[in-house]
């Protein structure tokens, strides 16, 4: 399975591609004046995207848990011995394209504030707000976000860090007490149950990993079932667990996560994770999905501002603007992926990117026009 991970799993790439495009479409439907003007042309589609498009993020959570299990505890046994190194690697991987996208988002918002008045356009940031974004603490510190959807980056980092610490604790205990060699799996299962039956039912926790650990945890657990000798039995147990959580309190987001969990379990059972029939364009988009997700909001701001200021306010024209935004977001995301995400980045770039966020933020505070 590890060799398969290195070769990339086309089925997972396809899931990520579809998820990414749905989230971008969701934001296109709710941010800026273009969707309001174009609304009469596609009212049902735009309403559906506004209401349900955000559910696609559950795909990312389940897939992230699946891949984390494959890397950190491939047989259900924890091998995490250096948590700080792993956490640092995850942070660098997440924030390198994220910092570049934030710089563009701050600049795009400054331009958008000149050309249009829209409540979805972020205001000029302050220094504390910039620091919170650099440390991925913007939601926990109740700071206005500088780009749409970046709450996911902070939650992903929390989930991964939380999982690392749990597995590291289990690793130390199981080294001393051999009968507890499955402690890591027991702890992950317990946290998943706690999230599904308690934390995910209370929006008070929705800025923390505990709220989302139900989806992330079933991704971890379905990976472990896929490498178990009793794969079908444990998959049925997982389905029963999630079904019980939904019977107690039906949540569409958990139902979507359960469907993704089942798809991953069946794909692994039928050896379809590396499906050669999946179109290459979906695989390519899946590999660039994180960068597309990060950069689409500054692209959205700029095109909204241009179309609002310079183009006729006719539904057909504004719909063309929405389609242009989708295409431009994909293109810009692929460029960002190739530039920063898909290749090693120098230490100078790691220093320049957060410095660029602060510099761009300071310029925005001065409202230079």
Secondary structure, 3 states (H helix, E strand, C coil): CHHHHHCCCHHHHHHHHHHHHHHHHHHHHHCCHHHHHHHHHCHHHHHHHHHHHHHHHHHHHHHHHHHHHHHHCCCCCCCCCCHHHHHHHHHHHHHHHHHHHHHHHHHHHHHHHHHCCCCCCCCCCCHHHHHHHHCCCCCCCCCCCCCCCCHHHHHHHHHHHHHHHHHHHHHHHHHHCHHHCCHHHHHHHHHHHHHHHCHHHCHHHCCCHHHHHHHHHHHHHHHHHHCCCCHHHHHHHHHHHHHHHHHHCCCHHHHHHHHHHHHHHHHHHCCCCCCCCCCHHHHHHHHCHHHHHHHHHHHHHHHHHHHHHHCCCCHHHHHHHHHHHHHHHHHHHHHHHHHHHCCCCCHHHHHHHHHHHHHHHHHHHCCCC
